[in-house]
Amino acid sequence: MRFRFLLLLQLSIVTQVFSLTLYMKTDSYQIGTVNTFRSVLSQQPSMELQAAPFYVDLNTSLTIDIINLDTIAHELQWNDFASGMVLSPLGSVTLTRTFDQQKVYALVASDFSAKTLGGSFAIIAGLPAAHRYYWNLYDLQTNISAPIANQSLQDFPNPYRPNLFTINGYDYPLNMNDSLGIVNGQVGDSIYITVLNAGNMTHTLHFHGFHFKILSSTKNPFQVGWQKDSAPVLPQDGMILLIVPDKAGSYPVHDHNLTAVTTAGGYSGGMMTMLNIAP
Ligand SMILES: [Cu+2]
């Protein structure tokens, strides 16, 4: 009887209580013309490269089990926390957190190997269910991905010369079928775009056609409220952008650093996606 009372009390404080299981794995993937190692943090143990985010209502509490499928240890942290937690080889950790702000709660790898290889997962709180999209940004110098994965390389080369730039795991134009990221909306819609930079450098997104309003940013909060056509997304920052299109058409969005709009040195490719707005 006492247990039941406590359970009811807890439910009255927290809107919803859910559990979530995530799997961490480093593996090699073919991305466009290159083969590269990536670390993926995903709800799918099968490790699809394109890891969908998890949306929650405000004040949702989650219990999160994270299972390391790798035979090496990793470290993870929330991108708004200074300290992290160790995932031992083939081990697991359990976290709980309540999500009470409209923002991206990003779980990011913090050991050199998995961080450099993009291990990241976004829990996005407080967005309406309609018209929401997700862009996980990533860059890598692919000839160092294998030594990073097997931990024989423990630091960045100088200079770092990335040749791979992706959104949700794919470079342009391979991402043109990406239902998570390609925006399909209508004039007047409120379109919410969540961006998580899981890469190793700042990516400054530039929108053609529309200005966006910055609704939240964990690493760069002084930008919140700005309405811009370009803004930097710092490494491991999560940002929520809002656009309300005033005209129809197809408009590209790309990293304004045009080096990142290449694939293996060829233009155009890399970090570019599309806003398709119907009348
Ligand atoms: Cu442009």
Boltz pocket constraint, residues with backbone or C-beta under 6 A from the ligand:
constraints:
  - pocket:
      binder: B
      contacts: [[A, 206], [A, 208], [A, 252], [A, 254]]
      max_distance: 6.0
